[in-house]
Amino acid sequence: MHAALGDQIVVDGTLPGVVRPDGEVVGLHHPDGSPPFDVRWSDDGRTTVFCPGPDAHLVHFVHPDRNGGRSHAWKR
Protein backbone atom coordinates (compact mmCIF):
# COMPACT_ATOMS: atom_id res chain seq x y z
CA MET A 1 0.00 0.00 0.00
CA HIS A 2 1.41 3.37 -1.06
CA ALA A 3 -0.31 6.66 -0.29
CA ALA A 4 0.00 10.25 -1.43
CA LEU A 5 -0.96 13.35 0.50
CA GLY A 6 -4.70 13.90 0.24
CA ASP A 7 -5.61 10.24 -0.22
CA GLN A 8 -8.45 8.90 1.90
CA ILE A 9 -7.95 5.83 4.08
CA VAL A 10 -10.95 3.71 5.04
CA VAL A 11 -10.92 0.93 7.63
CA ASP A 12 -13.60 -1.66 6.90
CA GLY A 13 -15.30 -3.12 9.94
CA THR A 14 -15.47 -6.88 10.27
CA LEU A 15 -18.64 -6.85 12.36
CA PRO A 16 -22.09 -5.74 11.19
CA GLY A 17 -23.07 -2.28 12.41
CA VAL A 18 -19.50 -1.20 13.19
CA VAL A 19 -18.66 2.31 11.99
CA ARG A 20 -16.06 2.42 9.21
CA PRO A 21 -13.47 5.00 10.30
CA ASP A 22 -11.99 7.11 7.54
CA GLY A 23 -9.50 9.93 7.32
CA GLU A 24 -7.20 11.94 5.09
CA VAL A 25 -3.51 11.15 4.67
CA VAL A 26 -1.83 14.38 5.81
CA GLY A 27 1.74 13.17 6.28
CA LEU A 28 4.13 10.56 4.93
CA HIS A 29 7.12 9.07 6.73
CA HIS A 30 8.78 7.57 3.63
CA PRO A 31 9.41 9.13 0.21
CA ASP A 32 7.82 6.16 -1.59
CA GLY A 33 4.51 6.61 0.29
CA SER A 34 4.75 3.35 2.23
CA PRO A 35 3.31 3.12 5.78
CA PRO A 36 3.08 4.47 8.35
CA PHE A 37 0.96 7.50 7.45
CA ASP A 38 -0.18 10.53 9.43
CA VAL A 39 -3.98 10.44 9.17
CA ARG A 40 -6.48 13.13 10.18
CA TRP A 41 -9.63 11.21 11.15
CA SER A 42 -12.96 12.58 9.98
CA ASP A 43 -14.92 11.70 13.13
CA ASP A 44 -12.99 13.89 15.58
CA GLY A 45 -10.30 15.72 13.59
CA ARG A 46 -7.40 14.20 15.54
CA THR A 47 -4.23 13.24 13.71
CA THR A 48 -2.47 9.96 14.47
CA VAL A 49 0.29 7.81 13.04
CA PHE A 50 -1.44 4.90 11.32
CA CYS A 51 -0.09 1.56 10.12
CA PRO A 52 -2.83 0.01 7.96
CA GLY A 53 -3.86 -3.59 8.43
CA PRO A 54 -5.57 -5.94 5.99
CA ASP A 55 -8.94 -4.31 6.72
CA ALA A 56 -7.83 -0.89 5.41
CA HIS A 57 -7.84 0.45 1.88
CA LEU A 58 -6.88 3.70 0.19
CA VAL A 59 -9.03 5.86 -2.02
CA HIS A 60 -6.53 7.74 -4.15
CA PHE A 61 -7.00 11.43 -4.86
CA VAL A 62 -7.11 12.13 -8.60
CA HIS A 63 -5.52 15.48 -9.35
CA PRO A 64 -7.23 17.79 -11.82
CA ASP A 65 -6.39 17.24 -15.42
CA ARG A 66 -5.18 20.07 -17.58
CA ASN A 67 -8.00 19.67 -20.11
CA GLY A 68 -10.78 21.25 -18.07
CA GLY A 69 -11.65 18.19 -15.98
CA ARG A 70 -13.10 18.27 -12.49
CA SER A 71 -11.13 20.08 -9.83
CA HIS A 72 -10.88 16.94 -7.72
CA ALA A 73 -12.23 13.43 -7.50
CA TRP A 74 -11.66 10.27 -5.52
CA LYS A 75 -10.63 7.09 -7.26
CA ARG A 76 -10.58 3.72 -5.57
N, C-alpha and C positions, 0 to 999 in steps of 0.2 A: 504494500500500500504506500503510495507516494502522494503527498498533498501539496497544494500551492496555497498561498495566502488568499483568503476569501472563500475557499471551498467550504462546504457544509459537511459536518460529520453527523451521522445518525446511528444510534445504538438501538438495534432491534431487540425488543423484549422477547423472552422465551416463554413467558406465561401470559395467558389471555388477560386482557384488562390492564396490563402494565403499561405505563406511559413510556413512550419512546423518546428518550432524551436526544436533543440535537443542539448543535452549536456551530459557530463559525471558527475556522482555523485562523488565528490571529498571529501566530508565531511559529517558526520552524527552528529546530535545533541542529539540523543537518542540511547542507547545501542541496542534496539530492531530493529533499522533501520526505525522507523516511522518518518514521516515528522516533521519539515522541513529538507531539504537537502541543502548542499552547492553544487551548480552545476556550472561547467565550460562550458559555451556555445560555440558551435562549430563555430558560425558565426563571433564572435569577440574576443573570448578567455577570456572574462571577467567572473568573478566568483561572483555569487549572492546567497543569501539565497532564496530558492524556496519552496513554499507550493503548491503542485500539486492540481489542480482542477479536475473535472470529464472529462475534455478533454485531460488529460495527462495519459501516460502509461509508464511502465518500460520495458526495454529489459534487462534481467538479464545476467550478464557475467557468462559464464560457465568456471570454472577453468579446467586446463588440467588434464586429468586422468593419472593415474600412469601406464597405460598399453600401452603407446606409442601413445596416441590420439593426436589430434591437440593441438597446444600450447595455443590457445584461440578461443573462438567462442561466438557468441551472441545467446541467446535463449529468445524468447518472451513468 
